[in-house]
Amino acid sequence: MYRQQRVLAIIPARGGSKGIPNKNIIDLCGKPLIAYSITAAKASNYIDDIIVSTDSEKIRNIACEYGAEAPFLRPKELASDESKTIDCMLHAINYLKDMDRNYDYVVLLQPTQPIRRPEFIDNALSVLIDSGRDSLVSICPVTEHPILMRTIDSDGTLRSILNINSTVRR
């Protein structure tokens, strides 16, 4: 909790990765990949609850072993190659809302970012909440395809570099 604001972390981890099978639970230096995001969220001073949204019983068990909750299995239609992360997030939020578990802020922690540090999470949350804005995205310089690149305007708004609407996942 930060400034009396309840914070939920959602870690989306579907089981059907095509590029690297089982990537979310693949061993990385002795721990499953997803464990790094769970550990960072648990070490945050501001995150109240950590939910893993998955369609995989195996991922669910590993997530719980490392201290996250996985109170449901994500429906298959929200775990396909074409599924959007926002739909997975809304499903999790609505599931918790139905259980009278409400939050002021939601943090998306992609499990494919294992070097994320808890202080980065806390800094982002304090900047977001103190600014009064309704969203914040972390970015860094990249050498990827321009369709995936974004820039920040002088007013702090994130914009696509290319004037193309894309939901490309990679």
N, C-alpha and C positions, 0 to 999 in steps of 0.2 A: 504494500500500500504506500502511496506517495500523496501527501497532502489530502488525506482522507479519500483518495480515489482508489477504488478496487481495480486491480490489474490481472488480466487473464493472459497467459501465454498459450498459444496453439501451435503445435508442431505437426504439420501434415506429413504423413509418411505412408504412401501407398505401397502395396506389396508387389505390384506388377511392373517394375522398372524393366525396360527393354534394353537400354544401353549398357547398364551394368546390373545384371540380375541380383536381386536382394540388396541393392546398394545401401538402403537405409540401415541395414543391420550387418553389413560387411565389416570385418575386423579391420580396424585402423589403430595400429600401435597398441593392441591388446584390448580394445573396447569396440563395441558396435558403433558405427557412425552416429546413429541417433543419440547415443549416450552423451556425446559432447554437448549437444543442444540442451538436453535435459539437465546436465550438470551445470551449465552456465545459467539456465533459468532458475535452478534451485539456489544458486549462489547469489542471485540478484537480491538486492535489498527491497525491491519494490513489487516484484511479481508475487501475487497471492496464490494462484493456482496454475498448474501446468497440465494441459490436456494434449494427448496425442490422438490425432484423428487418423485412423488406419482402417483398411479393409482386411488386414492380415492378423490372424490370431497369434502368429509367431512374433510379429512386431509389437503387438499389444502386450504380450508377456514380457518381452525385453524392456519395453517402456515402463511397465509397472515395476520390474525388478530394479530399475535405476531411479525410481521415485516419482514418476509421472503418473497421472491418471489416464486411463483409456476406458471410459465408462460405456462405450458403444463401439460397434464395428460400423465403419462408414459404408453406406449403400454402394453397390457395384457401379451404379450410374454416376457416382461422384468419384470414382477411382479408375476411370479409363484414361487412355492416352490423350483424349480430347477434353477431359474434365478440367475445369478452371479452379484455381486455388480459392478464389472468392466464394465459390459455391460450397466448397468444403468448409471454409471458415463460417459461413452463414449457417450451415447445417449444425456445426458444433455449438455455436452461440445459441441457436434456437433450441437445441437439445437441452442445454444447461438452463436456459430461460424457463423451459417447461418444468424443470426441477426447482424453480425459484432461486436459481443461482444467477445473479446479475452482476455485471461488471461495468465500470466506467470507461475502461480502456482495454483494448485487445492488442497483443503483440504477436506478430507472425514470426516464428523462428523456423527457417528452412533447415532441415536436418543436414543438408549438403554444405553447411558452413561450419565446420568443426573448430575453427580457430577464433570464434566469437568469444569475447571475454565478458564476464558479468558487468564490469564497469561500463562497457559500451552500451549494454542494455539500459542500465540505470541512468547513464548520461542522456541517452535518447529519450527516455521517459520523462526525465526532469525538464529537458528542453521542450518537449511536446506539451506537457501539462502546464509549465510556467508560461509558455507563449500564448496559450489559449487557442491554439489551432486545433483542428480536428484530425490531423494525420501527419505522419512523418515517415520518410523513407530514407534509409541509409544508402549512400552511393559511394563509388570510388572511381578513379580513372581506370579505363579498360582498353583493351585492344580487340574487342569483339566486333561482330557484325553490326553496322550502324542501325539496323532495324531494332536492335535491343538496347541501344544507347539512349540516355536521357541527359538533360542538362537542367540547371537550376537558374531560373530567372532572377532578376535583382530583387523581386518581392518574395523570393523563397519558394516559388511554385515550380514543381517538377514538370518538365515538358519533354516530349519526344524530339529527338534531333531530326528525324525524318517525318514528313507530314503524311504518315501512313498509319492507319489503325491496324495494329497487329496484336494477336494473342499468342505469338510464337513462344513456346516453352523453353527453347534452347537458343 
